[in-house]
Amino acid sequence: MLKLLGILIVIASVLGGFVLSHGKLLALWQPFELLIIGGAALGGFMISNPWSVQLSVLKRLPNLFFGSRFNRAFYMDLLGLLYDLLNKSRRDGMMSIEADVDDPDSSAVFTRYPAILKDRQLTDFIADYLRLMSSGNMAPHELESLFDMEIETRLEELERPGSAVIKVADALPGFGIVAAVLGIVISMEGIAGPPEELGAHVAAALVGTFIGILAAYGFVGPLGTALEQGAQEELNGYETVKACLVSSLGGMPPALAVEFGRKAIYSDSRPSFTELENHVRGR
């Protein structure tokens, strides 16, 4: 909701200042300028990005307006899941969780945490590394190196949508100038006509520059930055899993292993020690 509020503040501030300066809002309504700028921006976005990135942007942008799902409750469930799996493997042996990691959808442990199970990539990430741990042939530093390599790759993948949107924002002022130049060309064609008509064409051309700059710095650029921040928030879940599993492989009991994971969570989403302990015991 803060994103929507921010958009409303930008619109109200810019248009409100224009109206208070005795400007006419109708003068800013130039649909053909919008067509030139919006169409060129969309076409450039499609040219420069593969289909997978385009789909990712379409999927992630709406989620920005409903708040992040990586909140305190999500991380308590994540740590609770890891605790249950590690506790079961410590009590009954690593082979006891083989069925859980091979088919999480049918696992009695995973299904207790539907918020985590819904995130298929994170679920597969957990299952893959537990499967590696069950092989018993990896040292903690070897597992940590593998974690680092995959997390780095995952970060690059998660940052691609935000980077793509920011590049569109960088191009929008240029497309605004393109629309303005085309408007000036039209104005020059009618330079011998009535002055009021010439003035209307010049005003329309200037509106193109205005739209390009406002869209870049007021809307598209900030949304791209928000997508990049969302990528960092999502990656924090993978860092939490890494901290738990590496410490467990190093010999830490489950209660201490999940504490390592808790410390890896951003402070605004991190549950307290007591909250996590009560949550785990309640399960």
Secondary structure, 3 states (H helix, E strand, C coil): CHHHHHHHHHHHHHHHHHHHCCCCHHHHCCHHHHHHHHHHHHHHHHHHCCHHHHHHHHHHHHHHHHCCCCCHHHHHHHHHHHHHHHHHHHHHCHHHHHHHHHCHHHCCCHHHCHHHHCCHHHHHHHHHHHHHHHHCCCCHHHHHHHHHHHHHHHHHHHHHHHHHHHHHHHHHHHHHHHHHHHHHHHHHHCCCCCHHHHHHHHHHHHHHHHHHHHHHHHHHHHHHHHHHHHHHHHHHHHHHHHHHHHHHHCCCCHHHHHHHHHHCCCCCCCCCHHHHHHHHHHC
